[in-house]
Amino acid sequence: MKKVYVALIADFLHAGHIKVLKKAYELGEVIVGLYTDKACAELNDVPYLDFEKRKAVVENLRFVSKVIPQDSASYRKNLLTLKPDYVVHGDDWKYNYKKKYREEVINLLKKWNGELIEIPYSKDIKDLKLKDELKRIGITTNMRLSRLRYLLNVKKILKIMEVHNALSALIVEYTKTEDNDSFDGMWSSSLTDSTAKGKPDIEAVDLTSRLNTINEIFEVTTKPLIFDGDTGGRIEHFPYKVKTLERIGVSAIIIEDKKGLKKNSLLGTEANQTQDSIENFCAKIKAGKNAQITEDFMIIARIESFILEKGIDDALKRAFAYVKAGADGIMIHSRKKDPDEIFEFINRFREKDSITPIVVVPTSFNKIRIDEFEKVGVNIVIYANHMLRSAYPGMKKVAEIILKNKRSFEAEKYCMPIKKILDLIPGTR
């Protein structure tokens, strides 16, 4: 019997998949190469169901003889092992971000006179369109809460974007590049949440107000959210903050090792800022970890040693102590435009700890690309305030143009068309 290879993600099975599998079944024995979670991540298409759950569904389809893992976005390994007579795929990959893998398949099949069979795909049943529709329906609290840890396990590095209201969160939720790249999650910044409310970044906005913003964001999005917890507050109060955030589905909190009235770190030594003792901050971490219910929630320790010009040895000493106390990740911060001290910290930390996630916020050292961070061992990059900083100049410009011209006509070219607003917000039309 002829061997037929079909590669699937199969996060959501639909009529298009069945059409492909039915054709494959007509040609011979169907072997499905099921993308592993990490292979999906290479395509920037991380599934909601893990590999074993997807495998359980696919191997029970009557058209399928066998399911094997495809552990890369590349077909090379499985095709060279199986040397199938046919590969069957939807024809949509001629035009989208998968076209380089199509070329690879064609070249490999030539080596043993295999044939690529392509099935016309209906535009109304594409995977990505279905996933966008499901995003509009929403996600459960537990699924959102656990998503960050899951993504850290399957992707080499995560891209997190600041959000300060539901509209900015919708932009982060749906923005994609031509190669299907997108943001992996959201950052609830105390700076931008405070600024959006017209208040200073000194913890003047209380937790209740910030939770209201997060609830509005969660109503219209599915991505995981990391919460900027400033200092975390008093040790006695921190466990209650952890329980509250975990209960509503926040995936992680980042707390900084400073004490007293909160001042923005980018002010550095220009403002009177005091670093907490290692012993006290470790006690705060332990109190938070003891309070959480699930294993999914993360407490990430933010080290301010570079901000306060205490040097790398102090930063490393604190990092290892915080991990020992139970921190699920380390955020290392700097206000220098040169990333050398950040990279030196990461290299020396990774010599002793290759597992604990490292977080950076490159607001100052913003010339460093995501792939450069990945190479040195960073796991999460947070773009911490860019949505608000970009919105303000645009709004101010439009306001000035309308005042100057005594009408809004000249400002229209700087505004989003009303029709696009109607399409952006679900249920408007």
DOVEXDREN-531503 format. One record per residue (C-alpha): x negated, y negated, z; residue number from 1; residue in three letters. Coordinates in Angstrom, 1 decimal, decimal comma. Layout:
DOVEXDREN-531503
ZAZA       x       y       z  pos  code
ZAZA       X       Y       Z  NUM   ala
...
END
This chain:
DOVEXDREN-531503
ZAZA       x       y       z  pos  code
ZAZA     0,0     0,0     0,0    1   met
ZAZA    -1,2    -3,5    -0,8    2   lys
ZAZA    -2,4    -5,7     2,1    3   lys
ZAZA    -0,7    -9,1     2,5    4   val
ZAZA    -2,0   -11,8     4,8    5   tyr
ZAZA     0,2   -14,6     6,2    6   val
ZAZA    -1,2   -17,1     8,7    7   ala
ZAZA     1,4   -18,6    11,1    8   leu
ZAZA     1,5   -20,9    14,1    9   ile
ZAZA     5,2   -19,8    14,7   10   ala
ZAZA     5,8   -22,2    17,6   11   asp
ZAZA     9,3   -22,7    16,1   12   phe
ZAZA    10,4   -20,0    13,6   13   leu
ZAZA    12,7   -21,3    10,9   14   his
ZAZA    14,1   -20,4     7,4   15   ala
ZAZA    10,8   -21,4     5,7   16   gly
ZAZA     8,8   -18,9     7,7   17   his
ZAZA    11,3   -16,2     6,9   18   ile
ZAZA    11,2   -17,0     3,2   19   lys
ZAZA     7,4   -16,6     3,3   20   val
ZAZA     7,5   -13,4     5,3   21   leu
ZAZA    10,2   -11,9     3,1   22   lys
ZAZA     8,1   -12,5    -0,1   23   lys
ZAZA     5,1   -11,1     1,6   24   ala
ZAZA     7,0    -7,9     2,6   25   tyr
ZAZA     8,0    -7,4    -1,0   26   glu
ZAZA     4,3    -7,4    -2,0   27   leu
ZAZA     3,1    -4,8     0,6   28   gly
ZAZA     2,1    -4,4     4,2   29   glu
ZAZA     2,3    -7,7     6,0   30   val
ZAZA    -0,4    -8,7     8,4   31   ile
ZAZA     0,2   -12,0    10,3   32   val
ZAZA    -2,8   -13,9    11,4   33   gly
ZAZA    -1,3   -15,8    14,4   34   leu
ZAZA    -3,2   -19,0    15,2   35   tyr
ZAZA    -4,6   -18,9    18,7   36   thr
ZAZA    -3,9   -22,0    20,9   37   asp
ZAZA    -7,5   -23,3    20,2   38   lys
ZAZA    -7,1   -22,8    16,5   39   ala
ZAZA    -3,8   -24,8    16,6   40   cys
ZAZA    -5,8   -27,5    18,4   41   ala
ZAZA    -8,2   -27,7    15,4   42   glu
ZAZA    -5,2   -28,6    13,3   43   leu
ZAZA    -4,0   -31,2    15,9   44   asn
ZAZA    -0,9   -29,1    16,2   45   asp
ZAZA    -1,0   -27,7    19,8   46   val
ZAZA     2,1   -25,5    20,3   47   pro
ZAZA     4,6   -25,6    23,1   48   tyr
ZAZA     4,5   -21,8    23,4   49   leu
ZAZA     1,3   -20,1    24,2   50   asp
ZAZA    -0,3   -17,3    22,0   51   phe
ZAZA     1,2   -14,3    23,9   52   glu
ZAZA     4,8   -15,7    23,8   53   lys
ZAZA     4,5   -16,5    20,0   54   arg
ZAZA     3,0   -13,1    19,4   55   lys
ZAZA     5,9   -11,4    21,2   56   ala
ZAZA     8,3   -13,1    18,8   57   val
ZAZA     6,4   -12,5    15,5   58   val
ZAZA     5,5    -8,8    16,1   59   glu
ZAZA     9,2    -8,0    16,5   60   asn
ZAZA    10,2    -9,4    13,1   61   leu
ZAZA    11,1    -6,5    10,7   62   arg
ZAZA     8,9    -7,9     7,9   63   phe
ZAZA     5,7    -7,8    10,0   64   val
ZAZA     3,6    -4,7    10,3   65   ser
ZAZA     0,8    -6,1    12,4   66   lys
ZAZA    -0,2    -9,3    14,3   67   val
ZAZA    -3,8   -10,3    14,8   68   ile
ZAZA    -5,3   -13,5    16,2   69   pro
ZAZA    -6,6   -16,1    13,8   70   gln
ZAZA    -9,0   -17,9    16,2   71   asp
ZAZA   -10,0   -20,7    13,9   72   ser
ZAZA    -8,2   -23,1    11,5   73   ala
ZAZA   -10,4   -21,5     8,9   74   ser
ZAZA    -9,2   -18,2     7,3   75   tyr
ZAZA   -12,8   -17,0     6,6   76   arg
ZAZA   -13,3   -14,5     9,4   77   lys
ZAZA   -10,0   -12,7     9,0   78   asn
ZAZA   -10,0   -12,7     5,2   79   leu
ZAZA   -13,6   -11,3     5,0   80   leu
ZAZA   -12,6    -8,6     7,5   81   thr
ZAZA    -9,3    -7,6     5,9   82   leu
ZAZA    -9,9    -8,4     2,2   83   lys
ZAZA    -6,2    -8,6     1,5   84   pro
ZAZA    -4,7    -8,2    -2,0   85   asp
ZAZA    -2,5   -11,3    -1,3   86   tyr
ZAZA    -2,3   -14,3     0,8   87   val
ZAZA     1,2   -15,8     1,0   88   val
ZAZA     1,7   -19,4     2,1   89   his
ZAZA     4,1   -22,3     1,6   90   gly
ZAZA     3,1   -24,7    -1,1   91   asp
ZAZA     3,2   -27,7     1,1   92   asp
ZAZA    -0,5   -27,3     1,9   93   trp
ZAZA    -1,4   -28,5    -1,5   94   lys
ZAZA    -0,9   -32,0    -0,4   95   tyr
ZAZA    -1,2   -32,3     3,4   96   asn
ZAZA    -4,1   -32,1     5,9   97   tyr
ZAZA    -4,4   -28,3     5,3   98   lys
ZAZA    -5,5   -28,6     1,7   99   lys
ZAZA    -9,2   -27,9     2,5  100   lys
ZAZA    -8,2   -24,5     4,0  101   tyr
ZAZA    -6,2   -23,8     0,8  102   arg
ZAZA    -9,4   -24,3    -1,3  103   glu
ZAZA   -11,3   -22,0     1,1  104   glu
ZAZA    -8,7   -19,3     0,7  105   val
ZAZA    -8,8   -19,5    -3,1  106   ile
ZAZA   -12,6   -19,2    -3,2  107   asn
ZAZA   -12,6   -16,3    -0,8  108   leu
ZAZA    -9,9   -14,3    -2,7  109   leu
ZAZA   -11,9   -14,6    -5,9  110   lys
ZAZA   -14,6   -12,4    -4,4  111   lys
ZAZA   -12,3    -9,3    -4,5  112   trp
ZAZA    -9,8   -10,4    -7,1  113   asn
ZAZA    -7,2   -11,2    -4,5  114   gly
ZAZA    -4,3   -13,6    -5,3  115   glu
ZAZA    -2,7   -16,6    -3,5  116   leu
ZAZA     1,1   -16,6    -3,7  117   ile
ZAZA     2,7   -20,0    -2,8  118   glu
ZAZA     6,3   -20,3    -1,9  119   ile
ZAZA     8,1   -23,7    -2,5  120   pro
ZAZA     8,8   -25,4     0,8  121   tyr
ZAZA    12,1   -27,2     1,5  122   ser
ZAZA    11,4   -30,8     2,7  123   lys
ZAZA    14,1   -30,6     5,4  124   asp
ZAZA    12,5   -27,6     7,3  125   ile
ZAZA     8,9   -28,7     7,7  126   lys
ZAZA     7,4   -27,8    11,0  127   asp
ZAZA     6,3   -31,3    11,9  128   leu
ZAZA     9,7   -32,8    11,1  129   lys
ZAZA    11,3   -30,1    13,3  130   leu
ZAZA     8,9   -31,0    16,1  131   lys
ZAZA     9,7   -34,7    15,8  132   asp
ZAZA    13,4   -33,9    16,1  133   glu
ZAZA    12,7   -31,8    19,2  134   leu
ZAZA    10,7   -34,6    20,7  135   lys
ZAZA    13,9   -36,7    20,5  136   arg
ZAZA    15,8   -34,1    22,5  137   ile
ZAZA    13,2   -34,2    25,2  138   gly
ZAZA    11,1   -31,9    27,4  139   ile
ZAZA    11,5   -30,4    30,9  140   thr
ZAZA     9,7   -31,8    33,9  141   thr
ZAZA     7,7   -28,7    34,4  142   asn
ZAZA     6,6   -28,5    30,8  143   met
ZAZA     5,4   -32,1    30,8  144   arg
ZAZA     3,7   -31,6    34,2  145   leu
ZAZA     1,7   -28,6    33,0  146   ser
ZAZA     0,9   -29,9    29,5  147   arg
ZAZA    -2,3   -31,8    30,5  148   leu
ZAZA    -4,0   -28,8    32,0  149   arg
ZAZA    -3,0   -26,7    29,0  150   tyr
ZAZA    -4,4   -29,3    26,5  151   leu
ZAZA    -7,7   -29,4    28,5  152   leu
ZAZA    -7,9   -25,6    28,0  153   asn
ZAZA    -7,3   -25,6    24,3  154   val
ZAZA    -8,9   -28,9    23,1  155   lys
ZAZA   -12,4   -30,1    23,4  156   lys
ZAZA   -11,5   -33,7    24,1  157   ile
ZAZA    -8,2   -35,5    24,7  158   leu
ZAZA    -7,3   -39,0    23,6  159   lys
ZAZA    -5,0   -40,9    26,0  160   ile
ZAZA    -3,4   -44,3    25,3  161   met
ZAZA    -2,1   -46,9    27,7  162   glu
ZAZA     1,7   -47,5    27,8  163   val
ZAZA     3,5   -50,1    29,9  164   his
ZAZA     7,1   -49,6    28,8  165   asn
ZAZA     9,3   -47,3    26,8  166   ala
ZAZA     8,7   -49,0    23,5  167   leu
ZAZA     4,9   -48,8    23,8  168   ser
ZAZA     5,3   -45,1    24,8  169   ala
ZAZA     7,4   -44,4    21,7  170   leu
ZAZA     4,6   -45,8    19,5  171   ile
ZAZA     2,1   -43,5    21,2  172   val
ZAZA     4,5   -40,6    20,9  173   glu
ZAZA     4,9   -40,8    17,2  174   tyr
ZAZA     1,8   -42,4    15,8  175   thr
ZAZA    -0,2   -40,0    13,5  176   lys
ZAZA    -2,9   -40,2    10,9  177   thr
ZAZA    -2,9   -38,5     7,5  178   glu
ZAZA    -4,8   -35,5     9,0  179   asp
ZAZA    -2,1   -35,1    11,7  180   asn
ZAZA    -4,3   -36,6    14,5  181   asp
ZAZA    -2,4   -38,1    17,3  182   ser
ZAZA    -2,7   -39,1    21,0  183   phe
ZAZA    -2,6   -36,3    23,5  184   asp
ZAZA    -1,0   -38,2    26,3  185   gly
ZAZA    -0,3   -41,5    28,0  186   met
ZAZA    -1,9   -43,7    30,7  187   trp
ZAZA     0,2   -45,7    33,1  188   ser
ZAZA    -2,1   -48,5    33,9  189   ser
ZAZA    -1,6   -50,6    37,0  190   ser
ZAZA    -3,2   -53,6    35,2  191   leu
ZAZA    -0,9   -53,5    32,2  192   thr
ZAZA     2,2   -52,6    34,2  193   asp
ZAZA     1,5   -55,5    36,5  194   ser
ZAZA     0,7   -57,9    33,6  195   thr
ZAZA     3,9   -56,8    31,8  196   ala
ZAZA     5,8   -57,8    34,9  197   lys
ZAZA     3,9   -61,1    35,2  198   gly
ZAZA     2,1   -60,1    38,4  199   lys
ZAZA    -1,6   -59,9    39,3  200   pro
ZAZA    -3,4   -56,6    39,3  201   asp
ZAZA    -3,7   -56,4    43,1  202   ile
ZAZA    -1,2   -53,6    43,7  203   glu
ZAZA     1,5   -56,3    43,9  204   ala
ZAZA     3,8   -54,0    41,9  205   val
ZAZA     5,0   -51,3    44,4  206   asp
ZAZA     5,4   -47,6    43,6  207   leu
ZAZA     9,2   -47,8    43,3  208   thr
ZAZA     8,9   -50,4    40,5  209   ser
ZAZA     6,2   -48,4    38,7  210   arg
ZAZA     8,3   -45,2    39,0  211   leu
ZAZA    11,2   -47,0    37,3  212   asn
ZAZA     8,9   -47,8    34,4  213   thr
ZAZA     7,7   -44,2    34,2  214   ile
ZAZA    11,3   -42,8    34,2  215   asn
ZAZA    12,1   -45,1    31,3  216   glu
ZAZA     9,1   -43,8    29,5  217   ile
ZAZA     9,9   -40,2    30,2  218   phe
ZAZA    13,5   -40,6    28,9  219   glu
ZAZA    12,1   -41,1    25,3  220   val
ZAZA     8,8   -39,2    25,2  221   thr
ZAZA     7,4   -35,7    25,7  222   thr
ZAZA     3,6   -36,3    26,1  223   lys
ZAZA     1,9   -35,8    29,5  224   pro
ZAZA     1,2   -38,9    31,6  225   leu
ZAZA    -1,8   -39,8    33,8  226   ile
ZAZA    -1,0   -42,3    36,6  227   phe
ZAZA    -3,4   -45,1    37,6  228   asp
ZAZA    -3,2   -44,8    41,4  229   gly
ZAZA    -5,7   -47,6    42,2  230   asp
ZAZA    -7,2   -46,7    45,6  231   thr
ZAZA    -4,4   -44,2    46,4  232   gly
ZAZA    -3,6   -46,2    49,5  233   gly
ZAZA    -4,0   -45,0    53,1  234   arg
ZAZA    -4,9   -41,4    53,6  235   ile
ZAZA    -1,6   -40,9    55,6  236   glu
ZAZA     0,5   -42,3    52,7  237   his
ZAZA    -1,4   -40,6    49,8  238   phe
ZAZA     0,3   -37,1    50,1  239   pro
ZAZA     3,7   -38,7    49,7  240   tyr
ZAZA     2,6   -40,4    46,5  241   lys
ZAZA     1,3   -37,1    45,2  242   val
ZAZA     4,6   -35,3    46,0  243   lys
ZAZA     6,6   -38,0    44,3  244   thr
ZAZA     4,5   -38,1    41,1  245   leu
ZAZA     4,5   -34,3    40,9  246   glu
ZAZA     8,2   -34,1    41,4  247   arg
ZAZA     9,0   -36,4    38,4  248   ile
ZAZA     6,6   -34,7    36,0  249   gly
ZAZA     3,4   -36,8    36,1  250   val
ZAZA     0,4   -34,6    35,2  251   ser
ZAZA    -2,4   -36,4    37,1  252   ala
ZAZA    -3,3   -39,3    39,3  253   ile
ZAZA    -6,7   -41,1    39,1  254   ile
ZAZA    -7,8   -42,8    42,4  255   ile
ZAZA   -10,8   -45,0    42,8  256   glu
ZAZA   -13,2   -44,8    45,7  257   asp
ZAZA   -12,8   -48,4    46,8  258   lys
ZAZA   -10,9   -49,8    49,9  259   lys
ZAZA    -9,2   -53,0    50,8  260   gly
ZAZA    -7,3   -55,4    48,5  261   leu
ZAZA    -7,5   -54,0    45,0  262   lys
ZAZA    -9,5   -56,0    42,5  263   lys
ZAZA    -9,9   -55,1    38,8  264   asn
ZAZA   -13,1   -53,1    38,3  265   ser
ZAZA   -14,1   -55,1    35,3  266   leu
ZAZA   -14,7   -58,1    37,6  267   leu
ZAZA   -17,6   -56,1    39,1  268   gly
ZAZA   -19,6   -57,9    41,7  269   thr
ZAZA   -17,9   -61,2    40,8  270   glu
ZAZA   -15,1   -60,2    43,1  271   ala
ZAZA   -15,5   -59,0    46,7  272   asn
ZAZA   -15,1   -55,2    46,3  273   gln
ZAZA   -16,0   -52,6    48,9  274   thr
ZAZA   -16,6   -48,9    48,1  275   gln
ZAZA   -15,1   -46,3    50,4  276   asp
ZAZA   -17,3   -43,9    52,3  277   ser
ZAZA   -17,8   -40,5    50,8  278   ile
ZAZA   -16,3   -38,8    53,9  279   glu
ZAZA   -13,2   -40,9    53,9  280   asn
ZAZA   -12,5   -40,6    50,2  281   phe
ZAZA   -13,1   -36,8    50,4  282   cys
ZAZA   -10,5   -36,7    53,2  283   ala
ZAZA    -8,1   -38,5    50,9  284   lys
ZAZA    -8,6   -36,0    48,1  285   ile
ZAZA    -8,1   -33,1    50,4  286   lys
ZAZA    -4,9   -34,6    51,8  287   ala
ZAZA    -3,5   -35,0    48,3  288   gly
ZAZA    -4,5   -31,5    47,2  289   lys
ZAZA    -2,8   -30,0    50,3  290   asn
ZAZA     0,4   -31,9    49,5  291   ala
ZAZA     0,9   -30,8    46,0  292   gln
ZAZA     3,2   -27,9    45,2  293   ile
ZAZA     2,1   -26,7    41,8  294   thr
ZAZA    -1,4   -25,8    40,5  295   glu
ZAZA    -0,8   -28,0    37,5  296   asp
ZAZA    -0,9   -31,4    39,1  297   phe
ZAZA    -4,4   -33,0    39,0  298   met
ZAZA    -6,2   -35,4    41,3  299   ile
ZAZA    -9,0   -37,1    39,5  300   ile
ZAZA   -11,6   -39,1    41,4  301   ala
ZAZA   -12,8   -42,4    39,9  302   arg
ZAZA   -16,4   -43,4    40,9  303   ile
ZAZA   -17,1   -47,1    41,2  304   glu
ZAZA   -20,9   -46,9    41,9  305   ser
ZAZA   -21,9   -48,4    38,5  306   phe
ZAZA   -19,3   -51,2    38,9  307   ile
ZAZA   -20,8   -52,1    42,2  308   leu
ZAZA   -24,3   -51,7    41,0  309   glu
ZAZA   -25,2   -48,9    43,4  310   lys
ZAZA   -27,0   -46,7    40,8  311   gly
ZAZA   -26,8   -43,2    39,3  312   ile
ZAZA   -28,0   -41,3    42,4  313   asp
ZAZA   -25,1   -42,7    44,4  314   asp
ZAZA   -22,7   -41,9    41,6  315   ala
ZAZA   -23,9   -38,3    41,3  316   leu
ZAZA   -23,9   -37,7    45,1  317   lys
ZAZA   -20,3   -38,9    45,2  318   arg
ZAZA   -19,2   -36,9    42,1  319   ala
ZAZA   -20,4   -33,5    43,6  320   phe
ZAZA   -18,9   -34,3    47,0  321   ala
ZAZA   -15,5   -35,2    45,4  322   tyr
ZAZA   -15,5   -32,0    43,4  323   val
ZAZA   -16,3   -30,0    46,5  324   lys
ZAZA   -13,4   -31,7    48,3  325   ala
ZAZA   -11,0   -30,5    45,6  326   gly
ZAZA   -11,0   -33,2    42,9  327   ala
ZAZA    -9,8   -31,7    39,6  328   asp
ZAZA   -11,8   -34,2    37,5  329   gly
ZAZA   -14,3   -37,0    37,7  330   ile
ZAZA   -13,9   -40,4    36,1  331   met
ZAZA   -17,1   -42,4    35,7  332   ile
ZAZA   -16,7   -46,1    35,0  333   his
ZAZA   -18,9   -48,9    33,8  334   ser
ZAZA   -18,5   -52,5    32,7  335   arg
ZAZA   -21,6   -52,5    30,5  336   lys
ZAZA   -21,4   -52,6    26,8  337   lys
ZAZA   -24,3   -50,2    26,6  338   asp
ZAZA   -23,2   -46,6    27,5  339   pro
ZAZA   -26,6   -45,4    28,5  340   asp
ZAZA   -25,8   -45,1    32,3  341   glu
ZAZA   -22,6   -43,3    31,5  342   ile
ZAZA   -24,4   -40,8    29,2  343   phe
ZAZA   -27,2   -40,3    31,7  344   glu
ZAZA   -24,6   -39,6    34,4  345   phe
ZAZA   -22,8   -37,1    32,2  346   ile
ZAZA   -26,0   -35,3    31,3  347   asn
ZAZA   -27,1   -34,9    34,9  348   arg
ZAZA   -23,7   -34,0    36,1  349   phe
ZAZA   -23,4   -31,3    33,4  350   arg
ZAZA   -26,7   -29,8    34,4  351   glu
ZAZA   -25,0   -28,6    37,6  352   lys
ZAZA   -21,3   -28,6    36,7  353   asp
ZAZA   -20,2   -27,5    33,2  354   ser
ZAZA   -16,5   -27,0    34,1  355   ile
ZAZA   -15,0   -30,0    35,9  356   thr
ZAZA   -13,4   -32,4    33,4  357   pro
ZAZA   -15,0   -35,8    32,9  358   ile
ZAZA   -13,0   -38,9    32,1  359   val
ZAZA   -14,2   -42,1    30,6  360   val
ZAZA   -12,5   -45,5    29,9  361   val
ZAZA   -14,6   -47,2    27,2  362   pro
ZAZA   -13,1   -50,7    27,5  363   thr
ZAZA   -16,6   -52,2    27,6  364   ser
ZAZA   -18,6   -49,6    25,7  365   phe
ZAZA   -16,1   -49,6    22,9  366   asn
ZAZA   -18,4   -48,8    20,0  367   lys
ZAZA   -18,7   -45,1    20,9  368   ile
ZAZA   -16,6   -42,8    18,8  369   arg
ZAZA   -14,6   -39,9    20,1  370   ile
ZAZA   -16,9   -37,3    18,5  371   asp
ZAZA   -19,9   -38,9    20,3  372   glu
ZAZA   -18,1   -38,5    23,7  373   phe
ZAZA   -17,3   -34,9    22,8  374   glu
ZAZA   -20,9   -34,1    22,1  375   lys
ZAZA   -22,1   -35,3    25,5  376   val
ZAZA   -19,4   -33,4    27,4  377   gly
ZAZA   -16,5   -35,8    28,0  378   val
ZAZA   -13,1   -34,2    28,2  379   asn
ZAZA   -10,7   -37,2    28,4  380   ile
ZAZA   -11,0   -40,6    26,8  381   val
ZAZA    -8,5   -43,2    28,1  382   ile
ZAZA    -7,9   -46,4    26,0  383   tyr
ZAZA    -6,7   -48,2    29,1  384   ala
ZAZA    -5,1   -51,5    28,1  385   asn
ZAZA    -5,0   -51,9    24,3  386   his
ZAZA    -1,2   -51,7    23,7  387   met
ZAZA    -0,5   -54,7    25,9  388   leu
ZAZA    -3,6   -56,6    24,8  389   arg
ZAZA    -2,6   -56,2    21,2  390   ser
ZAZA     1,1   -57,1    21,8  391   ala
ZAZA     0,5   -60,4    23,5  392   tyr
ZAZA    -1,4   -62,2    20,7  393   pro
ZAZA     1,3   -61,1    18,2  394   gly
ZAZA     4,1   -62,4    20,3  395   met
ZAZA     2,3   -65,7    21,1  396   lys
ZAZA     1,6   -66,3    17,4  397   lys
ZAZA     5,2   -65,8    16,4  398   val
ZAZA     6,4   -68,1    19,2  399   ala
ZAZA     4,0   -70,8    18,1  400   glu
ZAZA     5,0   -70,5    14,4  401   ile
ZAZA     8,7   -70,8    15,2  402   ile
ZAZA     8,1   -73,9    17,3  403   leu
ZAZA     5,9   -75,5    14,7  404   lys
ZAZA     8,2   -74,9    11,7  405   asn
ZAZA    11,5   -75,4    13,5  406   lys
ZAZA    12,7   -72,1    12,0  407   arg
ZAZA    11,8   -68,4    12,0  408   ser
ZAZA    11,3   -67,9     8,2  409   phe
ZAZA     7,5   -68,3     8,3  410   glu
ZAZA     7,2   -65,9    11,2  411   ala
ZAZA     9,0   -63,0     9,4  412   glu
ZAZA     5,8   -61,6     7,8  413   lys
ZAZA     4,4   -61,1    11,3  414   tyr
ZAZA     7,5   -59,2    12,6  415   cys
ZAZA     8,7   -55,7    12,3  416   met
ZAZA    11,7   -55,4     9,9  417   pro
ZAZA    15,0   -54,8    11,7  418   ile
ZAZA    15,6   -51,6     9,7  419   lys
ZAZA    12,4   -50,1    11,1  420   lys
ZAZA    13,5   -50,9    14,6  421   ile
ZAZA    16,8   -49,1    13,9  422   leu
ZAZA    14,8   -46,1    12,8  423   asp
ZAZA    12,3   -46,2    15,7  424   leu
ZAZA    14,9   -46,0    18,5  425   ile
ZAZA    16,9   -42,7    18,5  426   pro
ZAZA    20,6   -43,2    18,4  427   gly
ZAZA    20,5   -46,8    17,2  428   thr
ZAZA    22,1   -46,1    13,8  429   arg
END
